[in-house]
Amino acid sequence: ETGVTQTPRHLVMGMTNKKSLKCEQHLGHNAMYWYKQSAKKPLELMFVYNFKEQTENNSVPSRFSPECPNSSHLFLHLHTLQPEDSALYLCASSQVGPGKLFFGSGTQLSVL
Amino acid sequence: RKEVEQDPGPFNVPEGATVAFNCTYSNSASQSFFWYRQDCRKEPKLLMSVYSSGNEDGRFTAQLNRASQYISLLIRDSKLSDSATYLCVVTRNNNAGNMLTFGGGTRLMVKP
C-alpha cells in the first residue's frame, strides 16, 4: 500500500465520452502530479500541483483537464480523447522541493 | 538529446550475477537523483536515492558522477525477484517546485 490510491484501475472509453480519473493521497504531501506512460516511452509529466495550485502544465492538450480541490485529491477530466491517448496514467504525490515521488497504481486507459 | 538517457536493455543475467546500469543526464543544474523500480504493469516505486559520495543498500549500490553527469546502479548477487525495469530519475528545482525527469528505463531479466 503506497498511500496513493487511484480509480478506476482500468477504463475503456469512446472518443466522444467524458470520464474522470481520481487520485487521493493519504501521506500528508503537498504536491501532486499526473504522469502519462505510453508503451516504450519514458514517463511524461503532464501536470503539477503545489499546495492546490497548478504550477506546471507540460504542453498537455486541452482535452485533458486537471482539477485539484485540496492537497489530498486530484482529478483528471477527459473528453474527446484520441486513440493515441491510450496509456497508463499515473498519479503521484510528494512534498514540495527536491524529493521522492510516491505513485498510485495507475489507470490503464484505452480509447476506442 | 534526451534529458535522461538509459540503455533500454534487456539485460539477461543468471541468478547470482552482478549487473550494472548507467544513466546519463544533460542538465548540469540537476540537483537530486534517484533510482526507481517498475514491475510489469505496476507503478514505479522508489528504490534508492543517489548521493555524490555513493551509497549502498544491501545488494544495491548507487553512484553519482557530477563531473561526467552520470549515475550508476550496481546489483550484486542478482535474485529472480530483481527482474524489473529500473528507472533513473533526475530532479531540479524551479519556481514551480520539484521537477522530476524520468529516463526510459533499463529492463533486467534474471534467469534461474
Interface residues (C-beta under 8 A of the other chain):
Chain A: T2 A31 K40 K41 P42 L43 L45 V48 N50 T55 E56 L90 S94 Q95 V96 G97 P98 G99 K100 L101 F102 F103 G104 S105 G106 Q108
Chain B: K2 V4 Q31 S32 F34 R41 K42 E43 P44 K45 L46 S49 L87 V89 T91 R92 N93 N95 A96 G97 N98 M99 L100 T101 F102 G103 G104 G105
